[in-house]
Amino acid sequence: MVGLPDEEAWARDCLRAALPGCAVDQHDDNSEAGMYDLTITYRDGAIGAVEVTAAADRQQS
């Protein structure tokens, strides 16, 4: 499995802190196109998909 980019690891850690009792794990392993980034597994077994995006103004850099 490929490691998470920094922004996805940050989002994973934030979600883990915000959703105690839920598992938040990497989903996108680059094995195929179009995979979402993270999976949330809720206490009741329901699954959530997370796509991490970023917006940046290059002129502000």
N, C-alpha and C positions, 0 to 999 in steps of 0.2 A: 504494500500500500504506500502511496506517495504521501509525504508529509503535507500538512496544511499550510497554505500561505499565511503570513502574519495576520492579515485582516480577518481571515476565516477562523483562525485560532482564537483571536480576540472575541469574535462574535460567539463562538462556542463557549468560551469561558463566561461571558456575560449571560448567556442563556442558562448555563448550568447554575449560576448564582441566582438567577431570577426564577428558576423552575425547580426548586428542591424536590427530590423524589422522582424526577424525570431523567432519563438518559439522553444526552445530547452527544452524538457521535458523527464522525466523518462518513459521508456517503460517497462522494465523488472520488473515485480512485483512478480516474483517467482511463478506465478500461473501455469506455465507450463515450461517444459524444452526447451532450445534452443532459448529463446527470446533475441533479441538484447537489448542493454542497454539504449540507448537514441533515441528519435525521433526528427528530425528537421522538422519543418513545415515552408516552404518558403512562401514569400508574395503571390506568385501566386497559392498557395495551394498544390504545389508539396511536397512530403514527402521524407525525407532521413533517413536512418537507421545508427546508430553509435554503434560499438562494441568497448569498451575500453579494451585495453590489456596493460600489463606491463611486462617489461623485467628487471630482476635484477640479478646481480652477487653476490651470497651469500658470496663469499670470500671477497668482498669489504665492507661488512656490519661491 
